[in-house]
Amino acid sequence: MEYFRIKNWEKYQHSDCKRYNNGLPWIKLHTDIIIDEKTRQLCTNLRLTWILLLAYSGRTRNKLVHNSKFLMQVLGLKQKPDLAVLLELGLIEPWTASLKQAERRAKIREEKIRVDKKVRQAPLNPPKGSSSAGTKNPKKKNKPVRKVEPEVVELIDFLNLKCNTKFRPTTHAARIKRALGWGFSLEDLKRVVTNKLQDKYFQEHRQYFRPQTLWQSAEKVESYLQENIKTNQLSAQELKKKYSVARASDED
């Protein structure tokens, strides 16, 4: 739906117009309308229409529907008003986006003034037992509890038990789920902890018994898993060597 407004409508308002939210009870009608060059170009019927539009704009706060049939019924005219002539003479103008924004800003200012006035008039110390939405403090909402998968809790508990640490499952849940997504099982990640407990370097540097180091990347996890296999192979070779030495000494 299109709208239009009376151009320079401010001069037809009275100074106390802001307190009439539902429209103005009256408007100012200047006497120079008789000698104005633009209005003198109007015919008698259109000049009467112009005066009625001024009055009606006071009721709509200068926002008029651009519909001749509707205006004919509202203003009580016998024929449709020729709005094109009024628009050509510059007596009315289209209701553009900028005017809409100006109207919105004006409504915001009026609402702010109304609220400030209401706040100033409110008592400083309201009586006891009175309930006011502005004086109540909003209740603090409890933060939702983060759910952690059972395998994450089991792995962190295993690490804390073996290494005497105090890590929380919620803090390292994302890292552990990422490690499980690499294709390693829960037992593989536990075996990483067991293997590093036998590492002399880790035994001297206990601060490395942490999720960031043990399950840092897929390559690290895979290499840590191979350490126990290499150790077992070396120990088997050493046992074989000792057995051969012992056997040779027995033969001598």
Contacts in CASP RR format, 6 or more apart in sequence:
PFRMAT RR
TARGET T0000
AUTHOR 0000-0000-0000
METHOD contacts of the structure
MODEL  1
MEYFRIKNWEKYQHSDCKRYNNGLPWIKLHTDIIIDEKTRQLCTNLRLTW
ILLLAYSGRTRNKLVHNSKFLMQVLGLKQKPDLAVLLELGLIEPWTASLK
QAERRAKIREEKIRVDKKVRQAPLNPPKGSSSAGTKNPKKKNKPVRKVEP
EVVELIDFLNLKCNTKFRPTTHAARIKRALGWGFSLEDLKRVVTNKLQDK
YFQEHRQYFRPQTLWQSAEKVESYLQENIKTNQLSAQELKKKYSVARASD
ED
1 65 0 8 1.000
1 66 0 8 1.000
1 67 0 8 1.000
2 65 0 8 1.000
2 66 0 8 1.000
2 94 0 8 1.000
2 95 0 8 1.000
3 63 0 8 1.000
3 64 0 8 1.000
3 65 0 8 1.000
3 66 0 8 1.000
3 94 0 8 1.000
3 95 0 8 1.000
4 64 0 8 1.000
4 66 0 8 1.000
4 83 0 8 1.000
4 87 0 8 1.000
4 92 0 8 1.000
4 93 0 8 1.000
4 94 0 8 1.000
4 95 0 8 1.000
5 57 0 8 1.000
5 62 0 8 1.000
5 63 0 8 1.000
5 64 0 8 1.000
5 92 0 8 1.000
5 93 0 8 1.000
5 94 0 8 1.000
5 95 0 8 1.000
5 99 0 8 1.000
6 12 0 8 1.000
6 53 0 8 1.000
6 54 0 8 1.000
6 57 0 8 1.000
6 62 0 8 1.000
6 64 0 8 1.000
6 91 0 8 1.000
6 92 0 8 1.000
7 90 0 8 1.000
7 91 0 8 1.000
7 92 0 8 1.000
7 93 0 8 1.000
9 57 0 8 1.000
9 62 0 8 1.000
11 28 0 8 1.000
11 30 0 8 1.000
12 27 0 8 1.000
12 28 0 8 1.000
12 29 0 8 1.000
12 30 0 8 1.000
12 54 0 8 1.000
12 57 0 8 1.000
12 58 0 8 1.000
13 24 0 8 1.000
13 27 0 8 1.000
13 28 0 8 1.000
13 58 0 8 1.000
14 24 0 8 1.000
14 26 0 8 1.000
14 27 0 8 1.000
14 28 0 8 1.000
17 24 0 8 1.000
18 110 0 8 1.000
18 113 0 8 1.000
21 110 0 8 1.000
23 58 0 8 1.000
23 59 0 8 1.000
23 60 0 8 1.000
23 61 0 8 1.000
24 58 0 8 1.000
24 59 0 8 1.000
24 61 0 8 1.000
27 54 0 8 1.000
27 55 0 8 1.000
27 57 0 8 1.000
27 58 0 8 1.000
29 51 0 8 1.000
29 54 0 8 1.000
33 39 0 8 1.000
33 51 0 8 1.000
38 89 0 8 1.000
38 90 0 8 1.000
38 91 0 8 1.000
39 47 0 8 1.000
39 50 0 8 1.000
39 91 0 8 1.000
41 89 0 8 1.000
42 50 0 8 1.000
42 85 0 8 1.000
42 86 0 8 1.000
42 89 0 8 1.000
45 77 0 8 1.000
45 79 0 8 1.000
46 81 0 8 1.000
46 82 0 8 1.000
46 85 0 8 1.000
46 86 0 8 1.000
49 75 0 8 1.000
49 77 0 8 1.000
49 81 0 8 1.000
50 86 0 8 1.000
50 91 0 8 1.000
52 75 0 8 1.000
52 76 0 8 1.000
52 77 0 8 1.000
53 64 0 8 1.000
53 71 0 8 1.000
53 75 0 8 1.000
53 81 0 8 1.000
53 86 0 8 1.000
53 92 0 8 1.000
56 64 0 8 1.000
56 71 0 8 1.000
56 74 0 8 1.000
56 75 0 8 1.000
57 63 0 8 1.000
57 64 0 8 1.000
61 103 0 8 1.000
63 95 0 8 1.000
63 103 0 8 1.000
64 71 0 8 1.000
64 92 0 8 1.000
65 71 0 8 1.000
66 83 0 8 1.000
66 94 0 8 1.000
68 80 0 8 1.000
68 81 0 8 1.000
68 82 0 8 1.000
68 83 0 8 1.000
69 80 0 8 1.000
71 77 0 8 1.000
71 80 0 8 1.000
71 81 0 8 1.000
71 83 0 8 1.000
72 78 0 8 1.000
72 79 0 8 1.000
72 80 0 8 1.000
72 81 0 8 1.000
75 81 0 8 1.000
83 92 0 8 1.000
86 92 0 8 1.000
87 93 0 8 1.000
87 94 0 8 1.000
126 132 0 8 1.000
126 135 0 8 1.000
146 170 0 8 1.000
146 173 0 8 1.000
148 169 0 8 1.000
148 170 0 8 1.000
148 173 0 8 1.000
149 173 0 8 1.000
149 177 0 8 1.000
151 176 0 8 1.000
151 180 0 8 1.000
151 186 0 8 1.000
152 169 0 8 1.000
152 172 0 8 1.000
152 173 0 8 1.000
152 176 0 8 1.000
152 177 0 8 1.000
153 169 0 8 1.000
154 186 0 8 1.000
155 176 0 8 1.000
155 186 0 8 1.000
155 189 0 8 1.000
155 190 0 8 1.000
156 167 0 8 1.000
156 168 0 8 1.000
156 169 0 8 1.000
156 172 0 8 1.000
156 176 0 8 1.000
156 211 0 8 1.000
157 169 0 8 1.000
158 190 0 8 1.000
158 193 0 8 1.000
159 165 0 8 1.000
159 167 0 8 1.000
159 193 0 8 1.000
159 209 0 8 1.000
159 211 0 8 1.000
159 214 0 8 1.000
160 166 0 8 1.000
160 167 0 8 1.000
162 193 0 8 1.000
162 194 0 8 1.000
162 197 0 8 1.000
163 193 0 8 1.000
163 197 0 8 1.000
163 206 0 8 1.000
163 209 0 8 1.000
165 209 0 8 1.000
165 210 0 8 1.000
167 210 0 8 1.000
167 211 0 8 1.000
172 211 0 8 1.000
175 211 0 8 1.000
175 212 0 8 1.000
175 215 0 8 1.000
176 189 0 8 1.000
176 211 0 8 1.000
176 215 0 8 1.000
179 189 0 8 1.000
179 215 0 8 1.000
179 218 0 8 1.000
179 221 0 8 1.000
180 186 0 8 1.000
180 189 0 8 1.000
182 218 0 8 1.000
182 221 0 8 1.000
184 218 0 8 1.000
184 221 0 8 1.000
188 221 0 8 1.000
188 225 0 8 1.000
189 214 0 8 1.000
189 215 0 8 1.000
189 221 0 8 1.000
191 225 0 8 1.000
191 228 0 8 1.000
192 214 0 8 1.000
192 215 0 8 1.000
192 221 0 8 1.000
192 224 0 8 1.000
192 225 0 8 1.000
193 209 0 8 1.000
193 214 0 8 1.000
194 228 0 8 1.000
195 224 0 8 1.000
195 225 0 8 1.000
195 227 0 8 1.000
195 228 0 8 1.000
196 202 0 8 1.000
196 208 0 8 1.000
196 209 0 8 1.000
196 214 0 8 1.000
196 224 0 8 1.000
196 227 0 8 1.000
197 203 0 8 1.000
198 228 0 8 1.000
198 231 0 8 1.000
199 227 0 8 1.000
202 208 0 8 1.000
202 209 0 8 1.000
208 214 0 8 1.000
214 220 0 8 1.000
214 221 0 8 1.000
214 224 0 8 1.000
215 221 0 8 1.000
END
